[in-house]
Amino acid sequence: MRQLYIFTAGDADAREHLNDSIRNPQPSSLLDAHLTAEQVDYLRSLLPDPQSFYAWGAVPGKRNIPMWNQMQDGDIVLTVFDNRYRYVSFVIAKIHNADLARAIWGQTSEGKTWEYMYILTQPRAVDVHVTSKPVIDYLNNGYRGFSRIGDERLAKIRGAYGNLENFVEEIFSTVVPRSADEQDLVVAEATVDPTVFDSENLVDG
């Protein structure tokens, strides 16, 4: 069953990262330097445009890693900043790779990078305040960092709207893909084993 994740872009670095990989895609050739040929071929087979990809990531942390582990392909991701929902996208695959993350976003002053990555469909711009009706009746009134909407709230959404897809379509006026056949927002049906894309398991070329 689909989950709903939120990431915020509250500081200057995060806003710059939006330009790097949410507002604009990265070339998929960047994958070649950090993944095996087999992994690159598989990822390209999932991408709506094999020549580019959109992505976000989380730094290692006690909260971030378990949430990232729960994330599955097809999950819905909302981007929030300035107390407004700004983008809607969908998870295509997950990658744990510090070198790739560093190549896209650099690193923090402590030397951390956003290595718990998720590859996304092209984010669609939206503009909904977090406290506006009716969204405030179902989602949180504020966010910090990377988070998942809790099971009780998701159950309330499904009770009112039938499913999460209907809720997102009505609240954010965007299309939610229900199968890989919807070519404008492809979400692959294959389940991605995150260990396949874990940097510790990569084979040197």
N, C-alpha and C positions, 0 to 999 in steps of 0.2 A: 504494500500500500504506500502511495506517495507520501513523502514528508515535505515540510515547508521550512526552509532555512533562510536566515537573514544575515547579511554582512553589512557593516557600517563603513563609511569612509569619512570619518570626522576630522582627521587632521590633514595637514598640508601634504604629507607623504602619501597618504591614502588617496587624496584627490588626484595627485600626480599619477598614481598607479591606475586610477580609472582610465586615464588617457592611454596608458600603456597596453591595457588588455581588456577593457570593458567598452569604452567608447570606440576604440580602434583595435583591430586584431593584430596578433603576432604572426609572422610568416611561419608556416609549418616546417620550413627548412631548419628552423631553430631546434626542432626536435631531434634532427639527425645527429647533432653534436653531443646529445646527452642521453639518448636512448638507443637500444639495439635496433638493427634494421627490422627485425620481426615486430618489435613493439611499435616502431614508427608506422609500419605498414598497417598494423591493426588499428592504431589510432586514426590514421588517415581514412580508413574504411568507415569510421564512425562519424567523421566530420562532414557537415553539410557542404563545406567548401574545403577540399583536401589541401588547398594551398595556404590556408590560414586558420587560426583558432583563437577563441576567446577563453580567458581563464581568470581564476582568482585563487587565493591561497591563504592559509593560516600559519602563524608561527607555532612552534612546538609549545605545548602547555597542557596542564592537567585537565582543562575543560575542552580545549580545541581538539586534541587527538581523539578522545572518545566520540565527540560529535562527528568528526571527519570519518571515523571508522563506521559510524551508522549510516552515513550518506550513501545513497544508491543512485545509479543511473535513472533518469526520469524525474528525480526530485526537483521541486520548484525552488528557485533562489530569488529572493528580493534584495535589492540594494537600497540602503537607507542613508541619507545624510541631510543635515539641516531639518530634521524632524519630518522628512517627506520620503515616501517610497518613490524611488527614481528609476529603477530598472527591474524588469522581470526576465529571468532566463531559466534554463533547465539543464540539469547535469547530464553530460554525455559520458564522462569517465573521470576517474580519480588517478592522480599520479603523486607518489611521494618521492620527490627528487629535489634535493637542495641546490644542486648545480644549475638545473633548469630554472628554478625559481630565482636564483641569484642573477642569472642572465637576463631575466625579464624585469625584476623589480629591485635588484641590488640587495642590500641588507641593512639591518638596524645598526645603531651605534654600539650595541652589545654583540654584534656579529651574527645575529639571528637572521633567518630569511623565511619567507612565506612558503615553506617547502611542502606543506600538506595541501596540495593543489587539487583543484577540480576544473575540468574542461567544460565549457558551457556552450550552449547555443548562442547565437547572436543576441545580446541583451536588447530588449525592446524598452524604449523610454516611456515612463509613466510619470504622473505627478499627482500624488495623493497624500495629504497630510496624515500623519500617524494617528491624530486624534479626531479625524473627521468621521462622521456617520456614513455608513454603518460599520466601517472597518474597525473602529475602536471597540465595537461590541464583540469582536472575535479575535483580534490580534493585540499585541502589547502596546502600551502607551509610550514606550521608549526602549531603546536598544543600546548595547555597548558591544563592540567587537563582533564575534561570530556566535550565532545562537540558533537554536531550533525551536520552533513553536511547539509547546507542550501538547501531550496527548489529550488532555481535557479540552483544550481550545480546539484542537483538530476534530475531536468528536462533536463539539458544538457546531463547527462549520459543516461537517457532514450531515448532521441532523437538520440543519437549516437549508442547505443548498444541495444535498444529495451526495456531493463529492467535492474534493478540493479543486478540481478543474473548473467546475461551474462557479465556484466562489471567486477564483482568480479572474475568470473571464468577465464576471459581472462587476467586481470591484475595480479592476484595473483595465478593463476594456481592451484586453489582449487575448489572442488565441492560444489555447493550451493544446499541444499536440497529444493525441490519444494513441497514435501509432507512428511507426517509422515511415509510413506511407505519406504522411503530411510533409511534403518536401520543404516548405518554407521554414519549419522548425522541427528538424529531425531529432528524435531521441531514439537511440539504438535499443533494440529489444534485448540484445545480448547482455548478460550480467558481466561486469568487469570484476575480475578478482584483483583487489588492490595490491596483492603481493607481486603480481606480474610487473607492476610499474613501480615497485619499491626500489629506491636507488641502491640498497644493500644487495639486491639480487641481480643487478645489472652485470652483464658479462663484458669485460673489456674487449674492445675491438682489436 
